[in-house]
């Protein structure tokens, strides 16, 4: 039998798709592009109403393109309270949780031995590998449905993560991207004092400056209680690791020492992605985010002080209920002040079961106009950030070949680069001199390594 996997959503979802792909691969063969599958797994997302619609459309397409196939749904939309994809005729079964046992139950598979621990060995379709270290969230942001679906914060044991990273590195993966629903809530469940961090997080529930206190004091020092810094220190000691990247980091509770590692360790990508959402303190309070615009300015200012070249990107939620023109101007001001070089923009989408779902929505025309303003601002700040890089040399993880002899890759600061060079291959780490820009993409030329060739890769 042949199976296929369709994935929507975040890096956590992509990791879980890879886990399920490898587990299914122990029983079936993965279909090649264009081949009809006997089993189709659609890993869904529910972060917005648009994501819901796209996932349901994908389930219908899977049924139409694979007559007689078993259609299985996984992910956040499939598990959202009030959603019944089986009853709606869109799926034959649902994966109840991101675990091997739940996957086998959904597919009615009976492994010869007990389901093994979650551990991937590669990452199909990607040069960089995403590694999930944490799931769920203890915060209750007023607009976010994820805690209702994924539950409270749960972390993977540090030894399991380290073993997985060793396997990926040994297989030639040039960059490991650590991800989680709330990555900096990571607590190694096997470490003594791991509960201290949760107590500190709980004190920030009302959002009155808790982020500042945690940023200033940390928890129990660098690596205390098996936190994220301790995980980084362990992974960075793995032989052969080329590059380690942190995905989205909640701005309100970065532990002491984390910025220093991101800004100063040669194997850590100098990049912070922050789900800022708004620059208005009033809106942030309504969102129940637990930090202020001033906290974000302090955080990004410290990051730039430690590393002037650091890449800073942000999520911005546009049109939260009650957002005024003044609130919106505060957001654009924060974006400029912090020096973000790239924005991920999302219009507000009411999520069933969240407090914000009951608030009066802003007219769609106003939201669309604000989105367009921020798209223009994004183009401006990206163009300025890229222009400043002309003439510099940087390391690039090579991702794929493009027409005309060009290669495409990503810098540690999370800039996309197209470049020319000899002896290049996907999965390598190349040294590139930046020569210009092509739209919002850097262009450059590959430089030889000291040994005369591109380094790294499988």
Buried (B, 14 or more C-beta within 10 A) or exposed (E): EBBBBBBBBBBBBBBBBBBBBBBBEEBBEBBEEEEEBBBBBBBBBBBBEEBBEBBBEBBEEBBEEBEEBBBBBBBBBBBBEEBEBBEEEBBBBBBBBBBBEBBBBBBEBEEEEEBEEBBBEBBEEBBBBBBBBBBBBBBEBBBBBBBBBBBEBBBBBBEBBBBBBBBBBEBBBBBBBBBBBBBBBBBBEEBEBBEBBBEBBEEBEEBBBBBBBBBEEBBBEBBBBBBBBBBBBBBBEBEEBBBBBBBBBBBBBBBBBBBBBBBEBEBBBBBBBBBBBBBBBBBBBBBBBBBBBEBBBBBBEBBBEBBEBBBBBBBBBBBBBBBEEEBBEBBBBBBEBBBBBBBEBBBBBBBBEBBBBEBEBBEEEBBEBBBEBBEEBBEEBBBEBBEEBBEBEBBBBBBEEEEEEBBBBBBBBBBBBBBBBEEBBBBBBBBBBBBEBEEBBBBBEBBBBEEEEBBBBE
